[in-house]
Amino acid sequence: MDDWETPEDVRLSPRERLALLEIEANLRQDRRLAHRMHAAARRMVDRRGTRSRRGVWLPLSVLLLLVASAFTAVVGARTLQPAPLWCFALLWPLTLIQGFRLLCRITRRARPGRRFTRWL
């Protein structure tokens, strides 16, 4: 099929071809449109599986950090040894930071009439 044919085998007139070429040239010069189109194509690639696998790691890390923090806090409180207390002191800020990142992700993806994310 020729570039100027439509699926119904209708040809464009020379004037219509010229108008179409001008429109395409103007669209190619629009950098903001090109950026948006590239970003949309990248999101479509992400939706095919990359984002879904990547999106699991943050909630999992928050959960593991929370369990490790609780464990070190309990062990440190029961034994009064400095090592578990220092481990808790190092783990707890990381847990809060990751939890804040998770909260930001949940609220950023919130849409009206829908639950926050697919896993919450």
Protein Blocks (a to p, Z undefined) as FASTA:
>chain_A
ZZkbcfkopacdfklmmmmmmmmmmmmmmmklmmmmmmmmmmmmmmnommmmmmmmmmmm
mmmmmmmmmmmmmmmmmnopaklmmmmmmmmmmmmmmmmmmmmmmmmmpcehiafblmZZ
